[in-house]
């Protein structure tokens, strides 16, 4: 039964990421638009969380060709404020770690951040039950032990403690970050 659930969740994740991380398209003359406003066509931008602050991320390419280039983690979480940064195809926010790669392109590997069974049972993780097109409702993490999930360190620490599950989406983006905007 657990294997069937994992297969269904994996299949649904791929379907959802096809919507979230759509195909790249050429830049329009009007300049960059918010990814949610343009149907998730690269290049576009969204604000993402890093170390508790929001920074502007410019998405250059969704689902790039396989490469041996280094990657960094890109976390998809429940909205952390009343104004989520992502809304297509479901309300969500993103979190990245170290900003030392600012102003040049980096490959990011995407993970859904979900409350684990242990996290929910203990009350340590507060889920936001989120309906994903194609496969139902899942427990995106909203907070852990009263902390918002606006830094990679908080997410990774809670995952190591068993309160969160980092679900490998198989999705990748190439993006740059400008913390000044």
Secondary structure, 3 states (H helix, E strand, C coil): CHHHHHHHHHHHHHHHHHHHCCCCCCCCCCCCCECCCCCCCCCEEEEEEECCEEEEEEEEEECCCCCCCCEEEEEEECCCCCCCCECCCCCEEEEECCCCCCCCCEEEEEEEEEECHHHHHHCCEEEEEEEECCCEEEEEEEEECCEECCCHHHHHHHHHCCCEEEEEEEEEEEEEEECCC
